[in-house]
């Protein structure tokens, strides 16, 4: 039924609640499963943490080197997270040869949409924080954005337990 499944994870226990659903869908069919984790970029870290002034940078403020170090630390943590998730999926009965992982930098919603298009995925399985009301307005919802803006794939939203 589904040939290419995208499973976005963010390292949280909540995102890992989608793993059993991916196993259930992929079991018995020859679908490929791509685990994706999106991390910050150096530019994003700097733009979100540095005031938009042209004043001299006082010592102790964020530098490019510190931002690069932060991105590298995120990349290493993401690789560990994806390796753990891969092991869980393999333990669930999915052949390791059908599983791939990707760590990409950027905006989570846009990176997921891009991966769906680039990889030709026909199903996205993603956990949602289940926010509503003002929290959803203020914090946004990657899962909601993906569901509304990914016409080329079905999206299975996993609500938190």
N, C-alpha and C positions, 0 to 999 in steps of 0.2 A: 504494500500500500504506500507507505512513505519510504522513499529511497535515501534521502539525505536529511538527517535530523541535526538541528543546531541546539545546543544546550548551553546557554550563557550562565556563567557562575561568577560570583563576586567574592568568594571566600567565606561567606557567612553561612551559619547553620541553616538559615532560611533558604538560601539559594540551593543548598544541597537537598532540600526536600523535593526538588524536581528530579533528582537522579533515579529514584525507583520508578517514576513514571516513564522516563526515557528507556529504562531497562524493559519495562512492560511493553512499550510500543515496539521496541526494536527486537524483542525476543521472537524467534521463529521466522523472521524475514531477513533478507540480506541488506538491510539498510546500513548506511554509514552514519556514525555519530561523531560530530565535531563538538568538542568542549571549547568554549571561548571565554576568556577573561579579559576585560578591558581595564587598563590602568591609565593613570594620568600621564600627560606629556609634560616635558620641561616647561614649555610655553604656558600650559594651563596652570601649573603650579605657580609660576612667576606672576601671571596675570591675576590670579585669585588671591595672592598674598602680598603683593607689592602695591603701595599707593600710586596712583597715577599722577605723580609729580616729577619734576625735573630737578628736585633738590639732591644734593650729594647724599649718597647712601651711608648712613651711620654704621659703625662697626656692629656686628651682631645681626644685621639684617640678612635676608635671603640672598644668596649668590647663585649664579648659574651652576657652580660646582655642587652646592648643597642640593639644588633642585635635581641635578643629574643623579646624585647619590640617592635621593628619595625615589626617583623613578626606577633606578636599578634595584633598590630594596623591594619596591612593589613588584617588579618583574620576577625576582627570585621567589617572593612569597606566592605569586600567582602560579609559577611553575610547580612549586610544592603542592599547592591546592589542586591543580589540575592532575598531577600525578596521583594524589590521593583519590580523587574522583574517578580517574581511569581505573585504578585498582578496584574500586567499589563496583564499577560497571562490569569489569571482567569477572569479578566474583559473582555477579548476578547472571552470568552466562553468556555475555556478549564477547565474541572473538576480538582479541586485542588488535588484530589486523584491520578491523572495521572501525577503529577509534582513532581519532586524531585530535590534537590540541593546538590552540593558537592563543598567544598573548598579543594584544594589540593596544596601542596608545590612542587615546582620544576620548570623545564623548560616547558614553555607553550606548545610548539609543542609536546614534548614527553609525557606530561601529557594528552593532548587531544588524541593522538594516543593510549595511554594506556587505557584511559576511553572508547574509542570506542571498544577496544578489551575486556576489563573487563566487560563492561555492555552489549555487544552484539548489539551495535547501528548499524542501517543500514542507517542512514542519519545524517550528520553533517551540521548545518546551521551556518555559521560564516561570520562576516563582515570583509572586507579587507580595509586597509587604502588606497589602490589604488596607492601605490608608484610605481614608475618606475625609470629606469636608476640608477644613482649613489646612490640615497637615498635608493633604494631597496637593492642594493649591500651592503651598509654600515649598514643599520638598519635591514635588513632581512625581511622576511614576514612569520609570523606564519601561516596565512591562506594558502599561497602558499605551505609551507612545508606540512601542513595537507592534502591539495588537492593531492599533489604528493606522499605522503607516507601513505595513508590510503586506501589500496585496498579493505578492507572489508566493506566499507561504501561509499555511494554516498556523495559528498560534494557540498553544495550549497553556492557559494560565493556571498555575498551581497556587491555591490560596494557602496561607500559613496555617499550621496545625494549632 
